[in-house]
Amino acid sequence: MGKVKSFAAKVAHDLSTSGKVICPVCNTEVKKIKLITNKKTDGTWAPQKEYVKICKCNEADILAGKNL
Ligand SMILES: [Zn+2]
């Protein structure tokens, strides 16, 4: 019980103090970026703002214009 509790407390502490999210897969900071994408709505294409989380895992795809 003690170990579980301290682990949870550490995670909460990290999130509240730094505001950083580290991707568990690539171990780099996950950043939120604003992306303008074109989406087809009712037969017309319209630019749409989107917030996406980006890290080493998907930055190449996102910067290449792919949507994941
Ligand atoms: Zn990642």
PDB file of the backbone (N, CA, C, O) and the ligand in Angstrom, with CONECT records:
HET     ZN  A 101       1
ATOM      1  N   MET A   1       0.830  -1.210   0.000  1.00  0.00           N
ATOM      2  CA  MET A   1       0.000   0.000   0.000  1.00  0.00           C
ATOM      3  C   MET A   1       0.865   1.261   0.000  1.00  0.00           C
ATOM      4  O   MET A   1       0.610   2.216  -0.733  1.00  0.00           O
ATOM      5  N   GLY A   2       1.889   1.231   0.843  1.00  0.00           N
ATOM      6  CA  GLY A   2       2.748   2.409   0.973  1.00  0.00           C
ATOM      7  C   GLY A   2       3.395   2.796  -0.350  1.00  0.00           C
ATOM      8  O   GLY A   2       3.463   3.975  -0.697  1.00  0.00           O
ATOM      9  N   LYS A   3       3.863   1.806  -1.076  1.00  0.00           N
ATOM     10  CA  LYS A   3       4.531   2.088  -2.352  1.00  0.00           C
ATOM     11  C   LYS A   3       3.559   2.679  -3.360  1.00  0.00           C
ATOM     12  O   LYS A   3       3.872   3.651  -4.047  1.00  0.00           O
ATOM     13  N   VAL A   4       2.383   2.086  -3.439  1.00  0.00           N
ATOM     14  CA  VAL A   4       1.389   2.563  -4.395  1.00  0.00           C
ATOM     15  C   VAL A   4       1.030   4.009  -4.100  1.00  0.00           C
ATOM     16  O   VAL A   4       0.938   4.838  -5.006  1.00  0.00           O
ATOM     17  N   LYS A   5       0.831   4.300  -2.826  1.00  0.00           N
ATOM     18  CA  LYS A   5       0.425   5.645  -2.439  1.00  0.00           C
ATOM     19  C   LYS A   5       1.508   6.671  -2.779  1.00  0.00           C
ATOM     20  O   LYS A   5       1.210   7.750  -3.291  1.00  0.00           O
ATOM     21  N   SER A   6       2.756   6.328  -2.492  1.00  0.00           N
ATOM     22  CA  SER A   6       3.820   7.292  -2.749  1.00  0.00           C
ATOM     23  C   SER A   6       4.016   7.506  -4.245  1.00  0.00           C
ATOM     24  O   SER A   6       4.346   8.609  -4.680  1.00  0.00           O
ATOM     25  N   PHE A   7       3.815   6.460  -5.023  1.00  0.00           N
ATOM     26  CA  PHE A   7       3.943   6.614  -6.470  1.00  0.00           C
ATOM     27  C   PHE A   7       2.881   7.571  -7.003  1.00  0.00           C
ATOM     28  O   PHE A   7       3.178   8.460  -7.802  1.00  0.00           O
ATOM     29  N   ALA A   8       1.649   7.384  -6.557  1.00  0.00           N
ATOM     30  CA  ALA A   8       0.569   8.257  -7.005  1.00  0.00           C
ATOM     31  C   ALA A   8       0.832   9.696  -6.595  1.00  0.00           C
ATOM     32  O   ALA A   8       0.577  10.628  -7.357  1.00  0.00           O
ATOM     33  N   ALA A   9       1.339   9.866  -5.399  1.00  0.00           N
ATOM     34  CA  ALA A   9       1.621  11.206  -4.902  1.00  0.00           C
ATOM     35  C   ALA A   9       2.713  11.866  -5.728  1.00  0.00           C
ATOM     36  O   ALA A   9       2.656  13.066  -5.998  1.00  0.00           O
ATOM     37  N   LYS A  10       3.705  11.084  -6.127  1.00  0.00           N
ATOM     38  CA  LYS A  10       4.799  11.622  -6.920  1.00  0.00           C
ATOM     39  C   LYS A  10       4.292  12.079  -8.292  1.00  0.00           C
ATOM     40  O   LYS A  10       4.668  13.148  -8.773  1.00  0.00           O
ATOM     41  N   VAL A  11       3.452  11.275  -8.906  1.00  0.00           N
ATOM     42  CA  VAL A  11       2.915  11.637 -10.207  1.00  0.00           C
ATOM     43  C   VAL A  11       2.113  12.923 -10.120  1.00  0.00           C
ATOM     44  O   VAL A  11       2.272  13.816 -10.952  1.00  0.00           O
ATOM     45  N   ALA A  12       1.256  13.018  -9.120  1.00  0.00           N
ATOM     46  CA  ALA A  12       0.442  14.216  -8.944  1.00  0.00           C
ATOM     47  C   ALA A  12       1.327  15.431  -8.734  1.00  0.00           C
ATOM     48  O   ALA A  12       1.060  16.511  -9.261  1.00  0.00           O
ATOM     49  N   HIS A  13       2.374  15.241  -7.966  1.00  0.00           N
ATOM     50  CA  HIS A  13       3.311  16.330  -7.691  1.00  0.00           C
ATOM     51  C   HIS A  13       4.000  16.784  -8.979  1.00  0.00           C
ATOM     52  O   HIS A  13       4.095  17.983  -9.243  1.00  0.00           O
ATOM     53  N   ASP A  14       4.471  15.844  -9.766  1.00  0.00           N
ATOM     54  CA  ASP A  14       5.146  16.173 -11.020  1.00  0.00           C
ATOM     55  C   ASP A  14       4.232  16.946 -11.955  1.00  0.00           C
ATOM     56  O   ASP A  14       4.648  17.927 -12.572  1.00  0.00           O
ATOM     57  N   LEU A  15       3.001  16.508 -12.057  1.00  0.00           N
ATOM     58  CA  LEU A  15       2.074  17.155 -12.977  1.00  0.00           C
ATOM     59  C   LEU A  15       1.751  18.572 -12.523  1.00  0.00           C
ATOM     60  O   LEU A  15       1.672  19.485 -13.345  1.00  0.00           O
ATOM     61  N   SER A  16       1.564  18.757 -11.228  1.00  0.00           N
ATOM     62  CA  SER A  16       1.128  20.056 -10.744  1.00  0.00           C
ATOM     63  C   SER A  16       2.259  21.081 -10.743  1.00  0.00           C
ATOM     64  O   SER A  16       2.011  22.276 -10.909  1.00  0.00           O
ATOM     65  N   THR A  17       3.486  20.630 -10.560  1.00  0.00           N
ATOM     66  CA  THR A  17       4.575  21.602 -10.462  1.00  0.00           C
ATOM     67  C   THR A  17       5.160  21.965 -11.815  1.00  0.00           C
ATOM     68  O   THR A  17       5.415  23.140 -12.079  1.00  0.00           O
ATOM     69  N   SER A  18       5.377  20.989 -12.673  1.00  0.00           N
ATOM     70  CA  SER A  18       6.078  21.280 -13.915  1.00  0.00           C
ATOM     71  C   SER A  18       5.120  21.591 -15.056  1.00  0.00           C
ATOM     72  O   SER A  18       5.437  22.387 -15.940  1.00  0.00           O
ATOM     73  N   GLY A  19       3.957  20.968 -15.037  1.00  0.00           N
ATOM     74  CA  GLY A  19       3.042  21.119 -16.153  1.00  0.00           C
ATOM     75  C   GLY A  19       3.487  20.355 -17.385  1.00  0.00           C
ATOM     76  O   GLY A  19       2.858  20.433 -18.441  1.00  0.00           O
ATOM     77  N   LYS A  20       4.563  19.626 -17.242  1.00  0.00           N
ATOM     78  CA  LYS A  20       5.080  18.877 -18.382  1.00  0.00           C
ATOM     79  C   LYS A  20       4.514  17.473 -18.395  1.00  0.00           C
ATOM     80  O   LYS A  20       4.266  16.870 -17.351  1.00  0.00           O
ATOM     81  N   VAL A  21       4.316  16.969 -19.592  1.00  0.00           N
ATOM     82  CA  VAL A  21       3.900  15.586 -19.742  1.00  0.00           C
ATOM     83  C   VAL A  21       4.980  14.891 -20.547  1.00  0.00           C
ATOM     84  O   VAL A  21       5.320  15.314 -21.652  1.00  0.00           O
ATOM     85  N   ILE A  22       5.506  13.837 -19.991  1.00  0.00           N
ATOM     86  CA  ILE A  22       6.548  13.090 -20.689  1.00  0.00           C
ATOM     87  C   ILE A  22       5.935  11.829 -21.278  1.00  0.00           C
ATOM     88  O   ILE A  22       5.302  11.040 -20.576  1.00  0.00           O
ATOM     89  N   CYS A  23       6.133  11.655 -22.566  1.00  0.00           N
ATOM     90  CA  CYS A  23       5.612  10.464 -23.232  1.00  0.00           C
ATOM     91  C   CYS A  23       6.333   9.232 -22.718  1.00  0.00           C
ATOM     92  O   CYS A  23       7.563   9.194 -22.712  1.00  0.00           O
ATOM     93  N   PRO A  24       5.582   8.217 -22.283  1.00  0.00           N
ATOM     94  CA  PRO A  24       6.222   7.004 -21.773  1.00  0.00           C
ATOM     95  C   PRO A  24       6.865   6.169 -22.868  1.00  0.00           C
ATOM     96  O   PRO A  24       7.660   5.277 -22.572  1.00  0.00           O
ATOM     97  N   VAL A  25       6.540   6.438 -24.120  1.00  0.00           N
ATOM     98  CA  VAL A  25       7.076   5.642 -25.223  1.00  0.00           C
ATOM     99  C   VAL A  25       8.434   6.183 -25.682  1.00  0.00           C
ATOM    100  O   VAL A  25       9.410   5.437 -25.758  1.00  0.00           O
ATOM    101  N   CYS A  26       8.489   7.476 -25.986  1.00  0.00           N
ATOM    102  CA  CYS A  26       9.733   8.041 -26.516  1.00  0.00           C
ATOM    103  C   CYS A  26      10.491   8.848 -25.468  1.00  0.00           C
ATOM    104  O   CYS A  26      11.622   9.274 -25.702  1.00  0.00           O
ATOM    105  N   ASN A  27       9.861   9.056 -24.312  1.00  0.00           N
ATOM    106  CA  ASN A  27      10.523   9.724 -23.188  1.00  0.00           C
ATOM    107  C   ASN A  27      10.895  11.175 -23.484  1.00  0.00           C
ATOM    108  O   ASN A  27      11.868  11.692 -22.935  1.00  0.00           O
ATOM    109  N   THR A  28      10.130  11.824 -24.341  1.00  0.00           N
ATOM    110  CA  THR A  28      10.336  13.248 -24.560  1.00  0.00           C
ATOM    111  C   THR A  28       9.070  13.988 -24.144  1.00  0.00           C
ATOM    112  O   THR A  28       8.005  13.394 -23.979  1.00  0.00           O
ATOM    113  N   GLU A  29       9.213  15.280 -23.982  1.00  0.00           N
ATOM    114  CA  GLU A  29       8.083  16.076 -23.523  1.00  0.00           C
ATOM    115  C   GLU A  29       6.981  16.103 -24.579  1.00  0.00           C
ATOM    116  O   GLU A  29       7.242  16.311 -25.764  1.00  0.00           O
ATOM    117  N   VAL A  30       5.741  15.888 -24.127  1.00  0.00           N
ATOM    118  CA  VAL A  30       4.596  15.987 -25.014  1.00  0.00           C
ATOM    119  C   VAL A  30       4.114  17.431 -24.995  1.00  0.00           C
ATOM    120  O   VAL A  30       3.763  17.963 -23.942  1.00  0.00           O
ATOM    121  N   LYS A  31       4.100  18.051 -26.152  1.00  0.00           N
ATOM    122  CA  LYS A  31       3.668  19.446 -26.234  1.00  0.00           C
ATOM    123  C   LYS A  31       2.328  19.517 -26.929  1.00  0.00           C
ATOM    124  O   LYS A  31       1.994  18.701 -27.788  1.00  0.00           O
ATOM    125  N   LYS A  32       1.572  20.523 -26.526  1.00  0.00           N
ATOM    126  CA  LYS A  32       0.307  20.774 -27.199  1.00  0.00           C
ATOM    127  C   LYS A  32       0.536  21.860 -28.235  1.00  0.00           C
ATOM    128  O   LYS A  32       1.043  22.934 -27.912  1.00  0.00           O
ATOM    129  N   ILE A  33       0.169  21.590 -29.458  1.00  0.00           N
ATOM    130  CA  ILE A  33       0.304  22.610 -30.484  1.00  0.00           C
ATOM    131  C   ILE A  33      -1.031  22.843 -31.158  1.00  0.00           C
ATOM    132  O   ILE A  33      -1.900  21.972 -31.195  1.00  0.00           O
ATOM    133  N   LYS A  34      -1.166  24.043 -31.686  1.00  0.00           N
ATOM    134  CA  LYS A  34      -2.389  24.371 -32.404  1.00  0.00           C
ATOM    135  C   LYS A  34      -2.156  24.073 -33.871  1.00  0.00           C
ATOM    136  O   LYS A  34      -1.152  24.480 -34.456  1.00  0.00           O
ATOM    137  N   LEU A  35      -3.091  23.365 -34.445  1.00  0.00           N
ATOM    138  CA  LEU A  35      -2.949  22.927 -35.823  1.00  0.00           C
ATOM    139  C   LEU A  35      -4.158  23.425 -36.607  1.00  0.00           C
ATOM    140  O   LEU A  35      -5.296  23.317 -36.150  1.00  0.00           O
ATOM    141  N   ILE A  36      -3.898  23.967 -37.780  1.00  0.00           N
ATOM    142  CA  ILE A  36      -5.007  24.352 -38.649  1.00  0.00           C
ATOM    143  C   ILE A  36      -5.154  23.269 -39.707  1.00  0.00           C
ATOM    144  O   ILE A  36      -4.244  23.027 -40.500  1.00  0.00           O
ATOM    145  N   THR A  37      -6.289  22.636 -39.706  1.00  0.00           N
ATOM    146  CA  THR A  37      -6.514  21.577 -40.683  1.00  0.00           C
ATOM    147  C   THR A  37      -7.752  21.886 -41.503  1.00  0.00           C
ATOM    148  O   THR A  37      -8.641  22.616 -41.065  1.00  0.00           O
ATOM    149  N   ASN A  38      -7.796  21.325 -42.685  1.00  0.00           N
ATOM    150  CA  ASN A  38      -8.983  21.471 -43.509  1.00  0.00           C
ATOM    151  C   ASN A  38      -9.880  20.263 -43.316  1.00  0.00           C
ATOM    152  O   ASN A  38      -9.459  19.119 -43.492  1.00  0.00           O
ATOM    153  N   LYS A  39     -11.100  20.532 -42.957  1.00  0.00           N
ATOM    154  CA  LYS A  39     -12.033  19.436 -42.750  1.00  0.00           C
ATOM    155  C   LYS A  39     -13.251  19.629 -43.630  1.00  0.00           C
ATOM    156  O   LYS A  39     -13.728  20.746 -43.833  1.00  0.00           O
ATOM    157  N   LYS A  40     -13.736  18.530 -44.140  1.00  0.00           N
ATOM    158  CA  LYS A  40     -14.915  18.597 -44.981  1.00  0.00           C
ATOM    159  C   LYS A  40     -16.159  18.467 -44.116  1.00  0.00           C
ATOM    160  O   LYS A  40     -16.395  17.453 -43.459  1.00  0.00           O
ATOM    161  N   THR A  41     -16.941  19.537 -44.147  1.00  0.00           N
ATOM    162  CA  THR A  41     -18.170  19.535 -43.361  1.00  0.00           C
ATOM    163  C   THR A  41     -19.319  19.901 -44.285  1.00  0.00           C
ATOM    164  O   THR A  41     -19.299  20.967 -44.900  1.00  0.00           O
ATOM    165  N   ASP A  42     -20.294  19.057 -44.390  1.00  0.00           N
ATOM    166  CA  ASP A  42     -21.446  19.286 -45.268  1.00  0.00           C
ATOM    167  C   ASP A  42     -21.022  19.600 -46.696  1.00  0.00           C
ATOM    168  O   ASP A  42     -21.598  20.475 -47.343  1.00  0.00           O
ATOM    169  N   GLY A  43     -20.014  18.886 -47.184  1.00  0.00           N
ATOM    170  CA  GLY A  43     -19.608  19.036 -48.571  1.00  0.00           C
ATOM    171  C   GLY A  43     -18.673  20.195 -48.861  1.00  0.00           C
ATOM    172  O   GLY A  43     -18.246  20.373 -50.002  1.00  0.00           O
ATOM    173  N   THR A  44     -18.350  20.979 -47.854  1.00  0.00           N
ATOM    174  CA  THR A  44     -17.418  22.079 -48.082  1.00  0.00           C
ATOM    175  C   THR A  44     -16.209  21.936 -47.165  1.00  0.00           C
ATOM    176  O   THR A  44     -16.297  21.459 -46.034  1.00  0.00           O
ATOM    177  N   TRP A  45     -15.087  22.372 -47.706  1.00  0.00           N
ATOM    178  CA  TRP A  45     -13.861  22.310 -46.914  1.00  0.00           C
ATOM    179  C   TRP A  45     -13.728  23.594 -46.113  1.00  0.00           C
ATOM    180  O   TRP A  45     -13.860  24.694 -46.650  1.00  0.00           O
ATOM    181  N   ALA A  46     -13.470  23.442 -44.850  1.00  0.00           N
ATOM    182  CA  ALA A  46     -13.302  24.611 -44.008  1.00  0.00           C
ATOM    183  C   ALA A  46     -12.116  24.401 -43.078  1.00  0.00           C
ATOM    184  O   ALA A  46     -11.932  23.318 -42.522  1.00  0.00           O
ATOM    185  N   PRO A  47     -11.319  25.445 -42.916  1.00  0.00           N
ATOM    186  CA  PRO A  47     -10.203  25.336 -41.981  1.00  0.00           C
ATOM    187  C   PRO A  47     -10.686  25.213 -40.547  1.00  0.00           C
ATOM    188  O   PRO A  47     -11.653  25.860 -40.146  1.00  0.00           O
ATOM    189  N   GLN A  48     -10.022  24.402 -39.804  1.00  0.00           N
ATOM    190  CA  GLN A  48     -10.454  24.151 -38.438  1.00  0.00           C
ATOM    191  C   GLN A  48      -9.252  24.122 -37.507  1.00  0.00           C
ATOM    192  O   GLN A  48      -8.224  23.510 -37.799  1.00  0.00           O
ATOM    193  N   LYS A  49      -9.411  24.792 -36.397  1.00  0.00           N
ATOM    194  CA  LYS A  49      -8.331  24.783 -35.407  1.00  0.00           C
ATOM    195  C   LYS A  49      -8.439  23.555 -34.541  1.00  0.00           C
ATOM    196  O   LYS A  49      -9.518  23.158 -34.101  1.00  0.00           O
ATOM    197  N   GLU A  50      -7.297  22.975 -34.314  1.00  0.00           N
ATOM    198  CA  GLU A  50      -7.275  21.764 -33.513  1.00  0.00           C
ATOM    199  C   GLU A  50      -6.072  21.806 -32.594  1.00  0.00           C
ATOM    200  O   GLU A  50      -5.009  22.288 -32.984  1.00  0.00           O
ATOM    201  N   TYR A  51      -6.225  21.317 -31.399  1.00  0.00           N
ATOM    202  CA  TYR A  51      -5.084  21.179 -30.518  1.00  0.00           C
ATOM    203  C   TYR A  51      -4.647  19.725 -30.520  1.00  0.00           C
ATOM    204  O   TYR A  51      -5.441  18.825 -30.246  1.00  0.00           O
ATOM    205  N   VAL A  52      -3.395  19.505 -30.826  1.00  0.00           N
ATOM    206  CA  VAL A  52      -2.905  18.140 -30.849  1.00  0.00           C
ATOM    207  C   VAL A  52      -1.715  18.013 -29.919  1.00  0.00           C
ATOM    208  O   VAL A  52      -0.961  18.964 -29.715  1.00  0.00           O
ATOM    209  N   LYS A  53      -1.561  16.840 -29.368  1.00  0.00           N
ATOM    210  CA  LYS A  53      -0.401  16.543 -28.540  1.00  0.00           C
ATOM    211  C   LYS A  53       0.686  15.976 -29.437  1.00  0.00           C
ATOM    212  O   LYS A  53       0.453  15.065 -30.231  1.00  0.00           O
ATOM    213  N   ILE A  54       1.857  16.527 -29.293  1.00  0.00           N
ATOM    214  CA  ILE A  54       2.925  16.125 -30.188  1.00  0.00           C
ATOM    215  C   ILE A  54       4.165  15.739 -29.396  1.00  0.00           C
ATOM    216  O   ILE A  54       4.578  16.444 -28.476  1.00  0.00           O
ATOM    217  N   CYS A  55       4.745  14.616 -29.767  1.00  0.00           N
ATOM    218  CA  CYS A  55       6.013  14.183 -29.182  1.00  0.00           C
ATOM    219  C   CYS A  55       6.792  13.493 -30.289  1.00  0.00           C
ATOM    220  O   CYS A  55       6.366  13.490 -31.444  1.00  0.00           O
ATOM    221  N   LYS A  56       7.926  12.911 -29.941  1.00  0.00           N
ATOM    222  CA  LYS A  56       8.768  12.277 -30.962  1.00  0.00           C
ATOM    223  C   LYS A  56       8.031  11.179 -31.734  1.00  0.00           C
ATOM    224  O   LYS A  56       8.337  10.916 -32.897  1.00  0.00           O
ATOM    225  N   CYS A  57       7.052  10.540 -31.074  1.00  0.00           N
ATOM    226  CA  CYS A  57       6.323   9.439 -31.704  1.00  0.00           C
ATOM    227  C   CYS A  57       5.573   9.889 -32.950  1.00  0.00           C
ATOM    228  O   CYS A  57       5.499   9.156 -33.936  1.00  0.00           O
ATOM    229  N   ASN A  58       5.010  11.113 -32.903  1.00  0.00           N
ATOM    230  CA  ASN A  58       4.122  11.497 -34.003  1.00  0.00           C
ATOM    231  C   ASN A  58       4.496  12.824 -34.651  1.00  0.00           C
ATOM    232  O   ASN A  58       3.799  13.275 -35.560  1.00  0.00           O
ATOM    233  N   GLU A  59       5.576  13.460 -34.210  1.00  0.00           N
ATOM    234  CA  GLU A  59       5.859  14.789 -34.734  1.00  0.00           C
ATOM    235  C   GLU A  59       6.153  14.764 -36.238  1.00  0.00           C
ATOM    236  O   GLU A  59       5.759  15.679 -36.961  1.00  0.00           O
ATOM    237  N   ALA A  60       6.840  13.727 -36.705  1.00  0.00           N
ATOM    238  CA  ALA A  60       7.144  13.656 -38.129  1.00  0.00           C
ATOM    239  C   ALA A  60       5.857  13.585 -38.955  1.00  0.00           C
ATOM    240  O   ALA A  60       5.720  14.266 -39.972  1.00  0.00           O
ATOM    241  N   ASP A  61       4.927  12.757 -38.503  1.00  0.00           N
ATOM    242  CA  ASP A  61       3.653  12.617 -39.217  1.00  0.00           C
ATOM    243  C   ASP A  61       2.842  13.900 -39.165  1.00  0.00           C
ATOM    244  O   ASP A  61       2.266  14.314 -40.171  1.00  0.00           O
ATOM    245  N   ILE A  62       2.794  14.525 -38.010  1.00  0.00           N
ATOM    246  CA  ILE A  62       1.994  15.739 -37.864  1.00  0.00           C
ATOM    247  C   ILE A  62       2.597  16.876 -38.674  1.00  0.00           C
ATOM    248  O   ILE A  62       1.874  17.630 -39.326  1.00  0.00           O
ATOM    249  N   LEU A  63       3.917  17.000 -38.636  1.00  0.00           N
ATOM    250  CA  LEU A  63       4.569  18.057 -39.393  1.00  0.00           C
ATOM    251  C   LEU A  63       4.455  17.804 -40.893  1.00  0.00           C
ATOM    252  O   LEU A  63       4.555  18.736 -41.691  1.00  0.00           O
ATOM    253  N   ALA A  64       4.247  16.552 -41.274  1.00  0.00           N
ATOM    254  CA  ALA A  64       4.055  16.224 -42.671  1.00  0.00           C
ATOM    255  C   ALA A  64       2.605  16.416 -43.104  1.00  0.00           C
ATOM    256  O   ALA A  64       2.273  16.235 -44.276  1.00  0.00           O
ATOM    257  N   GLY A  65       1.749  16.781 -42.163  1.00  0.00           N
ATOM    258  CA  GLY A  65       0.371  17.078 -42.493  1.00  0.00           C
ATOM    259  C   GLY A  65      -0.591  15.934 -42.338  1.00  0.00           C
ATOM    260  O   GLY A  65      -1.751  16.029 -42.741  1.00  0.00           O
ATOM    261  N   LYS A  66      -0.124  14.864 -41.764  1.00  0.00           N
ATOM    262  CA  LYS A  66      -1.029  13.729 -41.559  1.00  0.00           C
ATOM    263  C   LYS A  66      -1.789  13.937 -40.257  1.00  0.00           C
ATOM    264  O   LYS A  66      -1.292  14.556 -39.316  1.00  0.00           O
ATOM    265  N   ASN A  67      -2.974  13.417 -40.228  1.00  0.00           N
ATOM    266  CA  ASN A  67      -3.735  13.411 -38.993  1.00  0.00           C
ATOM    267  C   ASN A  67      -3.719  12.027 -38.387  1.00  0.00           C
ATOM    268  O   ASN A  67      -4.005  11.036 -39.059  1.00  0.00           O
ATOM    269  N   LEU A  68      -3.391  11.970 -37.138  1.00  0.00           N
ATOM    270  CA  LEU A  68      -3.346  10.661 -36.481  1.00  0.00           C
ATOM    271  C   LEU A  68      -4.578  10.459 -35.630  1.00  0.00           C
ATOM    272  O   LEU A  68      -4.725   9.414 -34.995  1.00  0.00           O
TER     273      LEU A  68
HETATM  274 ZN    ZN A 101       6.133   9.730 -27.736  1.00  0.00          ZN2+
END
